[in-house]
Amino acid sequence: MTELSIQTIGATKVVVPPDELNALKASLRGAACSPADSGYDEARTIWNAMIDRRPGLVVRCQGAADVMQAVALARKHGLALSVRGGGHNIAGSAVCEGGLLIDLSPMRWVTVDPSARRANVGPGATLADVDRETQAFGLALPTGINSTTGIAGLTLGGGFGWLTRKFGMTIDNLISADVVTAKGELLRASEKDNPDLFWAIRGGGGNFGIVTNFEFKLHPVGPQVLSGLVIHPFADAKNILTKYQPILANAPDELTCWAVMRKAPPLPFIPAAWHGKEVLILAMIWSGDMADGEKAMAELRGLGKPIVDVVSPHPFVGWQAAFDPLLTPGARNYWKSHDFERLDGAFLDKLIDAVKTLPGPECEIFIAHIGGAMSRVPAGDTAYPYRKAHFIMNVHTRWREASEDRGCIGWARELFQAAAPYALGSAYVNFMPDDESDRIEMVYGSNFKRLGEIKRKYDPDNLFRSNQNIKPA
Ligand SMILES: Cc1cc2nc3c(=O)[nH]c(=O)nc-3n(C[C@H](O)[C@H](O)[C@H](O)COP(=O)(O)OP(=O)(O)OC[C@H]3O[C@@H](n4cnc5c(N)ncnc54)[C@H](O)[C@@H]3O)c2cc1C
């Protein structure tokens, strides 16, 4: 390798000499890539096409030893550093401009111990990797709803999806994690080992170190789950969203129903006359016994006069990937998010007005249904603070051309502002874009102070700052 000019935390450049780069390369199981090398572009390309940054050096890690080497190089030279798991974060924090990118995507193992109902998962694994390996044994981990998302970033921010109301958040199922700290040491974090670090990484994001292995507990699920979509004309949206709330408020933990508002995509099971028209989609799953599910879902499925109802038994692995075709990488994306206890009538009016002015055919508003087991964990037990929300809205703006940036981002911000008076004030860090650093203290609420203190202990110089950053107290 020839010498490389790499950006430091102070935004100046430092020249790393060829001897040092060659020594690094020789010591890695993975690869060190400069901008001219193969693998460089693959590592720096992430889900959100708005992000087009060029790191000075990429270390594509194969194991904890590679991560320790990369952290040592960053510390020695004071390099700006970012960490990539699955590359899905909307804020694009996985890729830094000019600095050192630590790419964990090659570390994709998932090993399952079926008798102990446990899995060890590498930080490069996607949710699909976890689902496939665990479902081979009829087991599952509660994660998110898009199977190409990385397990690492999702877990460190909290993690919720179709199984959360039944089995808790992803962090509630974390038994231990191996963490490379800013000092370059590998520590075990669990209830027993470094419990403060274990508390902080369950919701505090990538602020405290680089996780090189996750150990999770698993639950029996499937292989078939009663699940699917019920699609309504948008004209009936207020009526349906008003009537579904008392049903959801009294629902068993096994029942989860997310609402999606968008223009109907041209999917084969949606009548062609509806393609491109605004619809309300209720996406639902019953994670318990199939016969009980038919009864439990009947009231929800009986609301209004749906255009189509495709709820039936589906393989759990397939249901986990049901939204993948609408969430492919390569589009420009901007998100805004709020937590809610209930969806007030006046708020629904604002939501409905916004859907009437959707800026593009791929834009949508998701309202996740949470609660259940997630809400029974006390707020101080993990860094994830607000467990009492019942809904999380994600304004998911998605488009193709840079010329549309202003209009699409402006639409999302406008709805976000209009919804704020009805929201709880908390938010999910994993749904926040890169322009919301002023929201961090409020988002972590009563856990913020302790997070700052733990940050000071494990990363006093804020080496891990390319994230929704918690500064050392
Ligand atoms: C289409 C889509 C659907 C989604 N749906 C859901 C959902 O249903 N539920 C949900 O909970 N979330 C969901 N998310 C949000 C998701 O949780 C975040 O985007 C998350 O950051 C993705 O993790 P990643 O590893 O892919 O991210 P990356 O972009 O690779 O990483 C994000 C950040 O996490 C940190 N990080 C990553 N890996 C490590 C590590 N091993 N050690 C330390 N820090 C690390 C770094 O700070 C990094 O900047 C969705 C995202 C997308 C794009």
The ligand as an SDF file (V2000), in Angstrom:
LIG
                    3D

 53 58  0  0  0  0  0  0  0  0999 V2000
  -35.9280   -0.0520    5.4530 C   0  0  0  0  0  0  0  0  0  0  0  0
  -35.6600   -0.0210    6.9240 C   0  0  0  0  0  0  0  0  0  0  0  0
  -36.5550   -0.6100    7.7990 C   0  0  0  0  0  0  0  0  0  0  0  0
  -36.3200   -0.5660    9.1770 C   0  0  0  0  0  0  0  0  0  0  0  0
  -37.2060   -1.1770   10.0170 N   0  0  0  0  0  0  0  0  0  0  0  0
  -36.9370   -1.2150   11.3370 C   0  0  0  0  0  0  0  0  0  0  0  0
  -37.7810   -1.9290   12.2300 C   0  0  0  0  0  0  0  0  0  0  0  0
  -38.7700   -2.5130   11.8380 O   0  0  0  0  0  0  0  0  0  0  0  0
  -37.4560   -1.9390   13.5420 N   0  0  0  0  0  0  0  0  0  0  0  0
  -36.3520   -1.3240   14.0230 C   0  0  0  0  0  0  0  0  0  0  0  0
  -36.1040   -1.4080   15.2270 O   0  0  0  0  0  0  0  0  0  0  0  0
  -35.5430   -0.6230   13.2090 N   0  0  0  0  0  0  0  0  0  0  0  0
  -35.8070   -0.5590   11.8920 C   0  0  0  0  0  0  0  0  0  0  0  0
  -34.9870    0.1470   11.0500 N   0  0  0  0  0  0  0  0  0  0  0  0
  -33.9480    1.0070   11.6220 C   0  0  0  0  0  0  0  0  0  0  0  0
  -32.6920    0.2280   11.9130 C   0  0  0  0  0  0  0  0  0  0  0  0
  -32.7910   -0.3220   13.2000 O   0  0  0  0  0  0  0  0  0  0  0  0
  -31.4800    1.1780   11.8600 C   0  0  0  0  0  0  0  0  0  0  0  0
  -31.3630    1.6860   10.5620 O   0  0  0  0  0  0  0  0  0  0  0  0
  -30.1960    0.4940   12.2810 C   0  0  0  0  0  0  0  0  0  0  0  0
  -29.2140    1.4660   12.5220 O   0  0  0  0  0  0  0  0  0  0  0  0
  -29.7190   -0.4750   11.2400 C   0  0  0  0  0  0  0  0  0  0  0  0
  -28.5790   -1.1490   11.6600 O   0  0  0  0  0  0  0  0  0  0  0  0
  -27.3890   -1.4410   10.6310 P   0  0  0  0  0  0  0  0  0  0  0  0
  -26.3860   -2.2860   11.3100 O   0  0  0  0  0  0  0  0  0  0  0  0
  -27.9590   -1.9220    9.3550 O   0  0  0  0  0  0  0  0  0  0  0  0
  -26.8920    0.0540   10.4500 O   0  0  0  0  0  0  0  0  0  0  0  0
  -25.4860    0.7420   10.0700 P   0  0  0  0  0  0  0  0  0  0  0  0
  -25.8600    1.8880    9.2100 O   0  0  0  0  0  0  0  0  0  0  0  0
  -24.4750   -0.2120    9.5790 O   0  0  0  0  0  0  0  0  0  0  0  0
  -25.0100    1.2590   11.4680 O   0  0  0  0  0  0  0  0  0  0  0  0
  -25.6510    2.3040   12.1130 C   0  0  0  0  0  0  0  0  0  0  0  0
  -24.8560    2.7500   13.2970 C   0  0  0  0  0  0  0  0  0  0  0  0
  -24.9050    1.7470   14.2900 O   0  0  0  0  0  0  0  0  0  0  0  0
  -23.6460    1.6710   14.9450 C   0  0  0  0  0  0  0  0  0  0  0  0
  -23.1480    0.3020   14.7770 N   0  0  0  0  0  0  0  0  0  0  0  0
  -23.4500   -0.5860   13.8040 C   0  0  0  0  0  0  0  0  0  0  0  0
  -22.8550   -1.7490   14.0660 N   0  0  0  0  0  0  0  0  0  0  0  0
  -22.1720   -1.5980   15.2220 C   0  0  0  0  0  0  0  0  0  0  0  0
  -21.3870   -2.4500   16.0400 C   0  0  0  0  0  0  0  0  0  0  0  0
  -21.2080   -3.7360   15.7540 N   0  0  0  0  0  0  0  0  0  0  0  0
  -20.8500   -1.9370   17.1620 N   0  0  0  0  0  0  0  0  0  0  0  0
  -21.0450   -0.6560   17.5170 C   0  0  0  0  0  0  0  0  0  0  0  0
  -21.7780    0.1920   16.7900 N   0  0  0  0  0  0  0  0  0  0  0  0
  -22.3400   -0.2820   15.6660 C   0  0  0  0  0  0  0  0  0  0  0  0
  -22.7550    2.7110   14.3600 C   0  0  0  0  0  0  0  0  0  0  0  0
  -22.8330    3.8870   15.1390 O   0  0  0  0  0  0  0  0  0  0  0  0
  -23.3820    2.9620   13.0190 C   0  0  0  0  0  0  0  0  0  0  0  0
  -23.1590    4.2680   12.5630 O   0  0  0  0  0  0  0  0  0  0  0  0
  -35.1780    0.0900    9.6720 C   0  0  0  0  0  0  0  0  0  0  0  0
  -34.2640    0.6720    8.7910 C   0  0  0  0  0  0  0  0  0  0  0  0
  -34.4990    0.6180    7.4280 C   0  0  0  0  0  0  0  0  0  0  0  0
  -33.5550    1.2950    6.4930 C   0  0  0  0  0  0  0  0  0  0  0  0
  1  2  1  0
  2  3  1  0
  2 52  2  0
  3  4  2  0
  4  5  1  0
  4 50  1  0
  5  6  2  0
  6  7  1  0
  6 13  1  0
  7  8  2  0
  7  9  1  0
  9 10  1  0
 10 11  2  0
 10 12  1  0
 12 13  2  0
 13 14  1  0
 14 15  1  0
 14 50  1  0
 15 16  1  0
 16 17  1  0
 16 18  1  0
 18 19  1  0
 18 20  1  0
 20 21  1  0
 20 22  1  0
 22 23  1  0
 23 24  1  0
 24 25  2  0
 24 26  1  0
 24 27  1  0
 27 28  1  0
 28 29  2  0
 28 30  1  0
 28 31  1  0
 31 32  1  0
 32 33  1  0
 33 34  1  0
 33 48  1  0
 34 35  1  0
 35 36  1  0
 35 46  1  0
 36 37  1  0
 36 45  1  0
 37 38  2  0
 38 39  1  0
 39 40  1  0
 39 45  2  0
 40 41  1  0
 40 42  2  0
 42 43  1  0
 43 44  2  0
 44 45  1  0
 46 47  1  0
 46 48  1  0
 48 49  1  0
 50 51  2  0
 51 52  1  0
 52 53  1  0
M  END
$$$$
